[in-house]
Amino acid sequence: MIISVGCTFAYQVLAPTANFTFNILANAGAQQKLLDESVVCVPEVPAERISTSKGNRVYRVEVPAGPFELRYAATVEVLRPLPPAEMKADNPGRLPLTVLTYTLPSRYCESDRFAQVAWELFGKIENRAEQVREICRWVDANLTYAPGATDSRTSAWDVWQLRKGVCRDYTHLAIALCRALSIPARYVGGYAAGLEPMDFHACLEVYLGGQWYLFDPSDGISPEHIVVIARGRDAANAPLTTIFGKVNAGPVRVTCATVPPPAVLAVATG
């Protein structure tokens, strides 16, 4: 699947200088191939691109006082496999150490508080892949999508009690329930084709049978329609922007759409 993505950030820098770290570049790896990419800063400023151990690619700039705009665009070929129909449980004691950390509680995913609840709701499902699907179905069916009902401080336990939130909150709750059942799960931020209204999107990846698979608990968007930006234990590890300095932020514009395949020309014969 070929997907075109883009975003625009606008600011008014009020301090003599401000430092920005943008975590909005498409991840590059085995499941995502960058076909083209551009970053435009207005005014033009020195920039630094950094790749992290998780494959996240950040863009860092220092900006003088005045208006500043960053425009990003990329075309990405997504090669992400769909989750399997069936999967046996992995032995937690044999998981790679780099994966084991995603079974543990984190700042916004207090999986230790969900052990009994997760077992009562999903513990009797033996098919591990179906267990994750059922968690996503339950989260989607029992939460109300409510922009403004939560903020960046809201955790999975808060969402469990409120029963409302946005895609970030759906994802945190699904991650906490997975981890409570010893299923490695990590937060994913990205672009999603077909999302309404269009914005950045949060979902999760779970580790099944030696491979990470993507699930979307809020909108049910197919994995092949999602372009991953960043991964982490929860949203605290995958912020879109980190800003040092006094600024006023303008609206953020996001685009994401599938690119139709080239038209095949019919050749007349006879």
ROGU-337292 format. One record per residue (C-alpha): x, y, z. Coordinates in steps of 0.2 Angstrom, whole numbers, padded with zeros to 4 digits, always signed. Example, Ala and Ser with C-alpha at 12.3 -4.5 7.8 and 13.67 -1.06 7.14 Angstrom:
# ROGU-337292
+0062-0022+0039 +0068-0005+0036 
//
This chain:
# ROGU-337292
+0000+0000+0000 +0007+0017-0005 +0002+0031+0007 +0005+0050+0006 +0007+0059+0022 +0010+0077+0028 +0008+0090+0041 +0011+0108+0045 +0015+0116+0061 +0015+0135+0064 +0022+0145+0079 +0026+0163+0084 +0042+0162+0094 +0041+0175+0108 +0058+0171+0116 +0075+0177+0108 +0076+0158+0102 +0066+0142+0105 +0072+0124+0102 +0060+0112+0094 +0061+0093+0093 +0048+0086+0080 +0043+0068+0081 +0033+0068+0065 +0044+0059+0052 +0038+0043+0045 +0047+0028+0053 +0059+0019+0041 +0061+0000+0043 +0057-0017+0036 +0038-0013+0036 +0039+0005+0029 +0049+0010+0014 +0051+0029+0012 +0049+0033-0007 +0051+0052-0005 +0052+0064+0009 +0054+0083+0012 +0055+0095+0027 +0053+0113+0024 +0056+0126+0037 +0050+0145+0035 +0062+0154+0039 +0076+0141+0034 +0085+0136+0050 +0099+0124+0054 +0092+0107+0057 +0097+0090+0064 +0090+0073+0060 +0092+0059+0074 +0087+0041+0073 +0083+0032+0090 +0085+0014+0095 +0067+0011+0091 +0068+0018+0074 +0060+0034+0078 +0066+0048+0068 +0066+0066+0076 +0069+0083+0068 +0078+0096+0079 +0079+0115+0075 +0083+0131+0084 +0072+0145+0079 +0074+0164+0081 +0060+0176+0087 +0046+0178+0075 +0035+0167+0065 +0040+0149+0061 +0032+0136+0051 +0037+0118+0048 +0030+0108+0033 +0033+0089+0031 +0028+0078+0017 +0032+0060+0013 +0026+0045+0002 +0028+0028+0011 +0026+0011+0005 +0018+0001+0019 +0022-0018+0020 +0015-0022+0037 +0008-0039+0039 -0010-0042+0046 -0012-0050+0063 -0013-0069+0062 -0030-0078+0064 -0023-0089+0078 -0007-0088+0089 -0002-0098+0105 +0004-0088+0120 +0023-0084+0121 +0032-0090+0136 +0035-0073+0145 +0051-0081+0153 +0059-0083+0136 +0054-0066+0128 +0069-0056+0122 +0074-0043+0135 +0071-0029+0123 +0053-0035+0122 +0051-0040+0141 +0050-0021+0146 +0033-0020+0136 +0025-0032+0148 +0028-0020+0163 +0018-0006+0170 +0022+0012+0164 +0017+0030+0168 +0001+0030+0158 -0002+0011+0157 -0004+0004+0175 -0006-0014+0170 -0003-0020+0188 -0020-0012+0193 -0029-0022+0179 -0023-0040+0183 -0040-0046+0190 -0051-0036+0178 -0041-0042+0163 -0042-0060+0168 -0061-0060+0171 -0064-0052+0155 -0052-0060+0143 -0042-0073+0153 -0051-0088+0146 -0047-0085+0128 -0033-0097+0123 -0030-0090+0106 -0018-0075+0109 -0022-0066+0093 -0041-0067+0097 -0038-0061+0115 -0030-0045+0108 -0044-0043+0096 -0057-0045+0109 -0048-0032+0120 -0049-0020+0106 -0067-0023+0103 -0071-0021+0121 -0062-0005+0123 -0071+0002+0107 -0088-0004+0113 -0086+0002+0131 -0078+0019+0129 -0086+0035+0121 -0075+0045+0109 -0075+0062+0118 -0062+0075+0113 -0058+0087+0127 -0064+0075+0140 -0046+0070+0144 -0029+0078+0143 -0011+0073+0142 -0011+0068+0161 -0025+0055+0159 -0019+0037+0162 -0027+0020+0157 -0034+0019+0175 -0042+0036+0173 -0050+0031+0156 -0056+0014+0164 -0066+0025+0177 -0071+0039+0165 -0076+0027+0150 -0072+0041+0138 -0057+0049+0129 -0048+0050+0112 -0037+0038+0102 -0023+0040+0114 -0034+0035+0129 -0041+0020+0120 -0024+0014+0116 -0017+0016+0134 -0031+0006+0141 -0029-0008+0128 -0010-0008+0131 -0013-0010+0150 -0026-0024+0148 -0014-0033+0136 +0001-0031+0148 -0010-0037+0163 -0011-0054+0153 +0008-0054+0150 +0006-0049+0132 +0020-0037+0127 +0011-0021+0120 +0018-0004+0115 +0011+0013+0110 +0012+0018+0092 +0009+0036+0085 +0007+0039+0067 -0004+0044+0052 -0019+0034+0047 -0028+0035+0030 -0046+0036+0031 -0047+0044+0049 -0061+0056+0052 -0058+0069+0057 -0040+0069+0050 -0027+0071+0063 -0012+0061+0070 -0017+0044+0077 -0013+0033+0091 -0014+0014+0091 -0004-0001+0098 +0008-0015+0093 +0008-0032+0102 +0021-0045+0101 +0015-0062+0095 +0025-0077+0090 +0041-0067+0088 +0034-0053+0078 +0026-0036+0082 +0008-0034+0075 -0002-0018+0074 -0020-0016+0081 -0031+0000+0081 -0043-0001+0096 -0052+0016+0092 -0056+0017+0074 -0052-0001+0068 -0041+0006+0053 -0032-0008+0044 -0013-0010+0048 -0008-0007+0030 -0017+0010+0031 -0006+0016+0045 +0011+0025+0044 +0020+0023+0060 +0030+0039+0067 +0035+0034+0084 +0035+0019+0096 +0036+0019+0115 +0030+0011+0131 +0016+0024+0131 +0013+0042+0125 +0026+0049+0136 +0039+0041+0125 +0032+0047+0109 +0028+0065+0110 +0024+0074+0093 +0034+0090+0099 +0045+0095+0113 +0048+0114+0114 +0060+0124+0125 +0056+0142+0125 +0041+0154+0125 +0030+0151+0109 +0012+0153+0104 +0006+0138+0094 -0005+0139+0079 -0017+0126+0071 -0009+0109+0066 -0014+0102+0049 -0012+0084+0045 -0015+0074+0028 -0015+0056+0025 -0022+0046+0010 -0019+0031+0000 -0011+0033-0017 -0020+0025-0031 -0010+0013-0042 -0004+0019-0059 -0018+0017-0072 -0015+0002-0083 -0017+0006-0102 -0027-0006-0112 -0019-0010-0128 -0030-0015-0143 -0026-0031-0152 -0033-0039-0167 
//
